[in-house]
Amino acid sequence: MPVLTPDLLFAHADSPKFHATTKAHGLYSTFEFVLRLSPRVHSAIAGLTPGITTGVSFEQLQAMSTYVHETVHWWQHIGSTYGFILGLNYPVQTHCVVGNLKKLVVKAGFKKSVLQHSALLNALGPKGVDTPAGISNIIVNNHFDLEVFRAYTLGPRWVEPIVQQPLFEAVGHALNMTYGQTLYVLGTTVDPTFSAVPNPDQWQEGFRKLRADKAPGYHYEQSVELWEIGAEEIFEGQARFIQIQYLFQASGKAAQWKDFADLGMLDGVYVRAFQSFLNGTESEWPDRIDDPLVGLFLLICDMAINPGSGFPFPVQPFFESFITDVNPGSRFMMLCRIVSLKHPDLKRAIKEYTREEYEAVTTILSKAMVDRPPLESAQLFSQWFAPTGPLSSLRRQYDTYQFQPMNYVIGHLFAHFLAFQEAKFAHPEFFCWAGMWMAGDQVSQIQADLFEKHGAIFVDKEEDDGVFPRLRRDHAESVVHSTYQKFYDNTVGYDLVGQWIRQPGPFKYDLSWLSANATRADMERYMREGFQSAFGLDPADAEILPSSS
């Protein structure tokens, strides 16, 4: 057995918003849309073809496994229905309040923070929908509802701080608002007639009735139902076990569980989902890394983060179960119990890690859960994105890599999501069990091409912790760089809007995560110019409200 090297293998798992690469050997930043690797990992994998093991040192393969791990995190955000909505959470928080922010400035002036301004307005004046107080309430509440979605679905350790806040209303309300606002923004961006994207207006009566009936999860006086794990544990467990299977294959199947346990690769957040899976399915830890049980675990991770309710399929008639239908933690635990109670035979069903096995097992589990199989979702998304489909114009933008300026970040990410779903429909086995298909006897050019095409769109460099576009062999370098520039021109505005709404004190201009070499003056000028372009306002002109502390 070749020697495993710890400082090539560990990624960073602490927060959905990550920072400096030097703190870990790899990480994917959810809200900065960038995959980062340590200088040592960058150096080790330089020039490697993903998945090709012949003539490659085991040290390089270990470094590649970290790259695979972080690429799985990118796939989770750009290639799953839950992850995509989570990844859009930050942009949508801005898009869903822009109109009201402009209206509030006209009616009551440019003041920071909106949260403080709202408290003053509510204390002093009328609170009708079109009054300054009413407009400020809509801004603050809409912004907060998306934050609740983030915390509740990520898992237990994120929930308590958010539900203790006075703005918290109910989990069901926050999930409904998040899906509704996200779909409105997607529709406005690429499908204004909602010919493909579900129209959330059609669901509001169903959710209104749940609120009126004080259904579980839809009233502020009710306790919040918690599950033992959430998306955080599922994301990290899925990425870590794919990484381990990759190293198992790359080592000629010599690597064993003990090798990884001794390094601490099976500790903490990386193993919690698998332990919950074993408990839920009433199973013992398997002897082999390629055991069918590990394949089933990874498949259940895949299903847990790919709900179909609300996106791409309608919610109705299942309004009452919407909270558990779209929450990765509840989905994961229910799928495990289904295996235990109804289909224990599935524990041995995945032997070859094939498309046929993926389709058969997901179909059985989805039927038992009264849900749509993930391949049905992938097929529908593929139809939307087809050259003659309802989103064919977005397909043409993706093919040329030149996107329309309206809601640029949203359209850009949606195109990548749809392209991923198209690839997943054709090769679900690769994306579910990438570790088994990227090294060893099963590797082929097909897998290398899929990995290259659907890799993270933005990365750092060995010698520079800034953000750079990952060059794509199917597009000219100048086109890729232009796309990168427009993407981050839009992205930096989200930070300032978040500050405007929630943070007291003056605006802060920190883009050190985007450019390691920019001066403070450069960062301030760049961010102020972007804000002025969007709102016609200079952040320096905001009236800073005094802090109550």
C-alpha positions in Angstrom: 0.0 0.0 0.0 1.5 3.4 -1.0 1.9 5.9 1.8 -1.0 8.4 2.3 0.2 12.0 2.8 -2.1 14.1 5.2 -1.1 17.5 3.8 -2.4 16.6 0.4 -5.7 15.1 1.5 -7.6 17.4 3.8 -10.2 19.9 2.8 -11.9 22.6 4.9 -15.3 22.1 6.5 -16.3 24.9 8.8 -18.7 27.2 7.2 -20.8 27.7 4.0 -18.6 30.8 3.4 -15.0 29.9 3.3 -11.8 32.0 3.2 -8.1 31.7 2.7 -6.8 28.7 1.0 -3.8 28.4 3.3 -6.2 27.3 6.0 -6.9 24.1 4.1 -5.7 22.0 1.2 -8.9 22.6 -0.7 -12.2 24.3 -0.4 -15.2 25.4 -2.4 -16.7 28.8 -1.5 -20.5 28.8 -1.8 -21.0 32.5 -2.0 -17.9 33.5 -3.8 -18.3 30.7 -6.5 -14.7 29.7 -6.5 -12.8 26.5 -5.9 -9.5 26.9 -4.1 -6.5 24.6 -3.6 -3.4 24.9 -1.5 -0.1 25.8 -3.3 1.1 22.2 -2.6 -2.0 20.6 -4.2 -1.8 23.0 -7.1 1.9 22.1 -7.7 1.2 18.3 -7.4 -1.6 18.2 -10.0 -0.1 20.7 -12.5 -0.4 19.2 -15.9 -2.3 16.1 -14.9 -5.2 14.7 -16.9 -8.1 14.1 -14.4 -8.7 10.4 -13.7 -5.8 9.0 -15.8 -3.6 6.9 -13.5 -1.0 5.5 -15.8 2.5 6.8 -15.1 1.3 9.1 -12.4 2.8 9.1 -8.9 0.6 8.2 -5.9 1.4 11.6 -4.4 -0.1 13.3 -7.4 -3.2 11.1 -7.2 -3.7 12.1 -3.5 -3.5 15.7 -4.6 -6.0 15.0 -7.4 -8.3 13.4 -4.8 -8.5 16.8 -3.0 -9.3 18.4 -6.3 -12.0 15.8 -6.9 -13.4 16.4 -3.4 -13.7 20.1 -4.0 -15.1 19.6 -7.5 -17.9 17.4 -5.9 -18.7 20.5 -3.8 -19.0 22.5 -7.0 -21.3 19.8 -8.5 -23.4 19.8 -5.3 -24.1 23.5 -5.9 -24.3 23.7 -9.6 -25.7 20.2 -10.3 -28.4 19.5 -7.6 -31.7 21.1 -7.2 -31.2 21.9 -3.5 -27.6 23.0 -4.0 -28.5 25.3 -6.9 -31.2 27.1 -4.9 -28.7 27.3 -2.0 -26.0 28.7 -4.4 -28.5 31.3 -5.7 -29.5 32.3 -2.2 -27.0 35.1 -1.9 -27.8 36.7 -5.4 -31.5 36.2 -4.9 -31.4 38.0 -1.6 -30.4 41.1 -3.6 -32.6 40.6 -6.6 -35.8 40.2 -4.6 -35.3 43.5 -2.8 -33.8 45.8 -5.4 -37.1 47.4 -6.5 -38.1 48.1 -3.0 -34.7 49.4 -2.0 -35.0 52.0 -4.8 -38.5 52.8 -3.7 -37.5 53.3 -0.1 -34.7 55.7 -1.1 -37.2 57.8 -3.0 -39.7 57.9 -0.2 -37.4 58.1 2.9 -33.8 58.7 1.8 -30.6 56.7 1.5 -29.9 55.4 5.0 -27.9 52.6 6.4 -28.8 50.1 7.7 -32.3 49.4 6.4 -32.9 47.2 9.5 -32.3 50.2 11.8 -34.2 52.5 9.4 -37.1 50.1 9.5 -37.3 50.1 13.3 -37.4 54.0 13.2 -40.1 54.1 10.5 -42.3 51.5 12.2 -42.1 53.5 15.5 -42.9 56.8 13.9 -45.4 56.3 11.1 -48.1 54.3 9.3 -47.2 50.8 8.2 -49.2 50.2 5.1 -47.7 48.2 2.2 -46.7 51.3 0.2 -45.5 53.4 3.2 -41.8 53.7 4.0 -42.3 51.5 7.0 -44.2 48.9 5.0 -41.6 48.9 2.2 -38.7 48.6 4.7 -40.5 45.7 6.4 -40.8 43.8 3.0 -37.0 44.4 2.4 -35.9 43.2 5.8 -38.3 40.2 5.9 -37.6 39.0 2.4 -33.8 39.2 3.0 -34.2 37.3 6.3 -36.4 34.6 5.0 -33.7 33.4 2.5 -31.3 33.4 5.4 -33.6 31.1 7.3 -33.7 28.7 4.4 -30.0 28.6 4.4 -29.7 27.9 8.1 -32.5 25.4 8.4 -31.4 23.2 5.5 -27.7 23.3 6.3 -28.4 21.4 9.6 -28.8 21.5 13.4 -25.8 23.7 14.3 -27.1 26.5 12.1 -30.7 26.5 13.2 -30.8 27.7 16.8 -29.1 31.1 16.2 -31.5 32.0 13.4 -34.8 30.9 15.0 -34.1 32.9 18.1 -34.1 36.1 16.1 -37.3 38.3 16.3 -37.7 38.3 12.6 -38.2 34.5 12.5 -41.8 33.5 11.5 -41.9 29.9 10.5 -39.8 27.4 8.6 -42.5 26.6 6.0 -42.9 30.4 5.3 -39.2 30.8 4.8 -38.9 27.8 2.4 -42.0 28.9 0.4 -40.6 32.4 0.2 -37.1 31.1 -0.9 -38.5 28.9 -3.6 -40.9 31.6 -4.7 -38.4 34.4 -4.9 -35.8 32.2 -6.6 -38.2 31.1 -9.3 -39.4 34.6 -9.9 -35.8 35.7 -10.5 -35.1 32.7 -12.8 -38.3 33.4 -14.7 -37.6 37.1 -15.0 -34.1 36.4 -16.2 -34.7 33.7 -18.9 -38.4 32.7 -19.0 -40.7 35.7 -18.4 -43.8 33.8 -19.5 -42.9 30.8 -17.2 -43.2 28.4 -20.1 -40.7 26.1 -18.4 -39.8 27.5 -14.9 -42.7 26.8 -12.5 -44.8 29.8 -11.7 -45.0 30.1 -7.9 -48.1 32.3 -8.1 -50.0 29.0 -8.7 -49.0 27.7 -5.3 -49.8 30.6 -3.0 -53.4 29.6 -2.2 -52.1 26.2 -1.0 -49.6 27.8 1.3 -52.0 30.4 2.5 -54.3 27.7 3.7 -51.5 26.0 5.6 -50.8 29.3 7.4 -54.5 29.9 8.1 -54.8 26.3 9.5 -51.6 26.8 11.6 -50.3 23.6 10.0 -47.0 22.2 11.4 -44.1 24.4 10.4 -46.3 27.4 9.3 -47.0 29.3 12.5 -44.5 31.3 14.6 -45.7 29.8 17.9 -44.7 26.3 16.9 -41.4 24.5 17.7 -39.0 23.9 14.8 -38.6 20.3 13.8 -35.0 19.3 13.7 -33.3 16.4 11.9 -30.0 14.9 13.2 -28.1 15.9 10.0 -28.5 18.5 7.3 -27.0 19.5 4.0 -23.7 20.3 5.6 -23.1 16.8 6.7 -24.5 15.3 3.5 -22.3 17.5 1.4 -19.1 16.7 3.3 -19.9 13.0 3.6 -20.6 12.7 -0.1 -17.4 14.5 -1.1 -15.3 12.6 1.4 -16.5 9.1 0.5 -16.2 9.9 -3.2 -12.6 11.0 -2.5 -11.9 7.8 -0.5 -13.3 5.6 -3.3 -11.1 7.5 -5.8 -8.0 6.7 -3.7 -9.1 3.1 -3.3 -9.3 2.7 -7.0 -6.1 4.7 -7.6 -4.2 2.5 -5.1 -5.1 -0.6 -7.0 -7.7 -1.3 -4.3 -5.0 -1.6 -1.7 -6.2 1.3 0.5 -8.4 0.2 3.4 -10.7 2.0 5.9 -8.0 1.9 8.6 -5.6 3.9 6.4 -8.1 6.7 6.1 -9.3 6.5 9.7 -5.7 6.7 11.0 -5.3 10.0 9.2 -8.5 11.4 10.7 -10.3 11.4 7.3 -13.3 9.6 8.9 -13.8 12.0 11.8 -16.4 14.7 12.6 -18.6 16.2 9.9 -17.0 13.9 7.2 -18.5 10.8 8.7 -21.7 11.9 10.5 -23.9 11.3 7.5 -22.5 7.8 6.9 -23.0 7.0 10.6 -26.6 8.2 10.4 -27.0 6.1 7.2 -25.7 3.0 8.9 -28.0 3.6 11.9 -31.0 4.4 9.7 -30.6 1.4 7.5 -29.7 -0.9 10.4 -26.4 -1.8 8.8 -22.9 -2.5 10.0 -19.8 -0.7 8.7 -18.8 -2.5 5.5 -15.6 -4.4 5.1 -14.7 -3.0 1.7 -14.6 0.6 0.4 -16.3 -0.5 -2.8 -19.0 -2.4 -0.9 -22.6 -2.0 -2.3 -23.5 -0.3 1.0 -21.1 2.6 0.2 -22.7 2.9 -3.2 -26.1 3.1 -1.7 -25.0 5.7 0.8 -23.7 7.9 -2.0 -26.9 7.3 -4.0 -29.0 8.4 -1.0 -26.8 11.5 -0.6 -27.6 12.3 -4.3 -31.3 11.8 -3.8 -31.4 13.8 -0.6 -30.0 17.0 -2.4 -32.2 16.5 -5.5 -35.8 17.2 -4.5 -38.2 17.7 -7.4 -41.0 19.5 -5.6 -41.2 23.1 -6.6 -38.3 22.8 -9.0 -38.7 21.5 -11.6 -42.1 20.0 -10.8 -45.1 21.8 -9.2 -45.6 21.6 -5.4 -49.3 20.7 -5.7 -50.9 18.5 -4.4 -48.2 17.9 -1.7 -48.3 21.3 0.2 -48.5 19.6 3.6 -45.2 17.7 3.0 -43.3 20.5 1.3 -41.0 21.2 4.2 -39.8 17.6 4.4 -39.9 17.1 0.6 -37.3 19.8 0.0 -35.1 19.6 3.1 -32.0 17.4 2.5 -31.8 16.3 6.1 -35.3 15.0 6.3 -35.1 13.4 2.8 -31.9 11.6 3.8 -33.2 10.2 7.0 -36.5 9.1 5.4 -34.7 7.3 2.6 -32.6 5.5 5.1 -35.7 4.3 7.0 -37.4 3.2 3.7 -34.4 1.0 3.1 -34.6 -0.5 6.5 -38.4 -1.0 6.6 -39.3 -1.7 3.1 -36.3 -2.5 0.9 -33.4 -4.0 2.8 -32.5 -5.9 -0.4 -31.2 -2.6 -1.8 -28.2 -2.7 0.6 -26.7 -5.2 -1.8 -28.1 -3.8 -5.1 -25.2 -1.7 -6.2 -22.4 -3.9 -7.4 -21.1 -2.5 -10.6 -21.9 1.2 -10.0 -23.7 1.5 -13.3 -26.4 3.7 -14.8 -28.8 0.8 -14.8 -28.3 0.3 -11.0 -28.7 4.0 -10.4 -31.9 4.2 -12.3 -33.4 1.0 -10.7 -32.6 1.9 -7.1 -33.6 5.6 -7.4 -36.9 4.5 -9.0 -37.7 2.1 -6.2 -36.8 4.6 -3.4 -38.7 7.4 -5.1 -41.8 5.4 -5.5 -41.7 4.4 -1.8 -41.2 8.1 -0.8 -44.0 9.3 -3.2 -41.4 11.4 -5.0 -40.1 11.9 -8.5 -36.9 10.0 -9.4 -33.9 12.3 -9.9 -33.5 11.2 -13.5 -37.1 12.5 -14.2 -35.9 15.9 -13.0 -32.7 15.7 -15.1 -34.7 14.7 -18.2 -37.1 17.6 -17.8 -34.3 20.1 -17.3 -32.6 18.6 -20.4 -35.8 19.2 -22.4 -35.9 22.8 -21.2 -32.3 23.3 -22.3 -32.5 21.4 -25.7 -31.7 23.4 -28.9 -35.5 23.5 -29.6 -36.6 23.7 -26.0 -38.3 26.6 -24.2 -34.9 27.8 -22.8 -33.0 27.4 -26.1 -31.9 31.0 -26.1 -30.1 30.3 -22.8 -28.6 27.3 -24.5 -27.2 29.4 -27.3 -25.7 31.8 -24.7 -24.0 28.8 -23.0 -22.7 27.4 -26.2 -21.1 30.8 -27.1 -20.2 31.6 -23.5 -21.7 35.0 -24.0 -24.5 35.8 -21.6 -27.2 38.5 -21.7 -26.6 41.4 -19.3 -29.9 41.1 -17.4 -29.3 39.4 -14.1 -26.0 38.2 -15.4 -24.9 36.0 -12.5 -28.3 34.2 -12.4 -28.4 33.4 -16.1 -24.8 32.3 -16.1 -25.3 29.9 -13.2 -28.6 28.6 -14.5 -27.0 27.7 -17.9 -24.3 25.7 -16.1 -26.9 24.0 -14.0 -28.9 23.0 -17.0 -25.9 21.7 -18.8 -24.9 19.7 -15.8 -28.4 18.2 -15.6 -28.2 17.2 -19.3 -24.9 15.4 -18.6 -26.3 13.8 -15.5 -29.2 12.4 -17.4 -26.8 10.7 -19.8 -24.2 9.6 -17.1 -25.8 9.6 -13.6 -23.4 6.9 -12.5 -20.4 9.1 -13.0 -21.7 12.0 -11.0 -23.1 9.8 -8.2 -20.0 7.6 -7.9 -17.2 9.7 -9.4 -14.5 8.0 -7.3 -15.3 4.6 -8.9 -15.1 6.0 -12.4 -12.1 8.3 -12.3 -9.3 5.9 -11.5 -8.6 2.2 -12.0 -9.9 -0.1 -14.8 -13.1 1.8 -15.4 -11.6 5.1 -16.3 -12.0 6.3 -19.9 -11.9 9.5 -22.0 -15.6 9.9 -21.4 -15.1 10.5 -17.7 -12.1 12.8 -18.3 -14.2 14.9 -20.7 -17.1 15.1 -18.2 -14.8 16.2 -15.4 -13.2 18.9 -17.5 -16.4 20.2 -19.0 -18.3 20.4 -15.7 -15.4 21.6 -13.5 -15.6 24.7 -11.3 -15.8 27.9 -13.5 -13.6 29.9 -11.2 -10.4 28.9 -9.3 -7.4 30.3 -7.6 -3.7 29.8 -8.6 -0.7 28.2 -6.9 1.0 31.6 -6.5 -2.1 33.8 -6.1 -5.1 33.5 -3.8 -7.3 35.7 -6.0 -10.0 34.4 -8.2 -9.4 33.5 -11.9 -11.5 31.9 -14.6 -10.8 28.3 -15.3 -9.8 28.3 -19.0 -12.1 26.1 -21.1 -10.8 24.2 -24.1 -14.1 24.8 -26.0 -13.9 28.6 -25.7 -11.4 31.3 -26.6 -9.4 32.7 -23.6 -10.6 36.2 -24.3 -14.3 35.1 -24.2 -13.7 33.3 -20.9 -12.0 36.3 -19.3 -14.7 38.6 -20.5 -17.3 36.4 -18.9 -15.4 36.3 -15.6 -15.1 40.0 -15.5 -18.8 40.6 -16.0 -19.7 37.9 -13.5 -17.7 39.4 -10.7 -18.7 43.0 -11.7 -22.2 41.9 -10.7 -21.3 39.6 -7.8 -19.5 42.3 -5.7 -22.8 44.3 -5.5 -24.4 41.5 -3.5 -22.1 42.1 -0.6 -22.8 45.9 -0.5 -26.6 45.3 -0.6 -26.3 42.8 2.3 -24.3 45.4 4.3 -26.9 48.1 3.4 -29.8 46.0 4.8 -28.3 44.3 7.8 -25.0 45.8 9.0 -24.8 49.0 11.0 -22.0 51.5 10.4 -20.3 52.7 7.2 -19.9 50.5 4.1 -16.8 48.3 4.1 -14.9 47.6 0.9 -13.1 44.3 1.2 -12.3 42.3 -2.0 -9.2 40.6 -0.7 -10.9 37.3 -1.5 -11.3 38.3 -5.2 -7.9 40.0 -5.8 -4.9 39.4 -3.5 -3.0 42.3 -5.1 -5.7 45.1 -5.2 -5.1 48.0 -2.9 -7.8 49.3 -0.5 -8.3 52.3 -2.7 -8.7 50.0 -5.8 -11.3 47.9 -3.9 -13.3 50.8 -2.7 -13.4 52.5 -6.1 -14.4 49.2 -7.9 -17.2 48.5 -5.4 -18.5 52.0 -5.3 -18.6 52.2 -9.1 -20.6 49.0 -9.3 -23.1 50.2 -6.7 -23.5 53.5 -8.5 -24.2 51.7 -11.7 -26.9 49.6 -10.1 -28.6 52.1 -7.9 -27.5 55.6 -9.1 -26.2 56.1 -5.6 -22.7 56.5 -4.1 -22.3 54.4 -0.9 -20.3 57.2 0.5 -23.4 59.4 0.5 -25.5 57.1 2.7 -26.7 58.5 6.0 -25.2 56.2 8.6 -27.7 55.7 11.4 -26.3 55.6 14.9 -26.0 52.2 16.5 -28.3 51.4 19.4 -25.5 49.8 21.3 
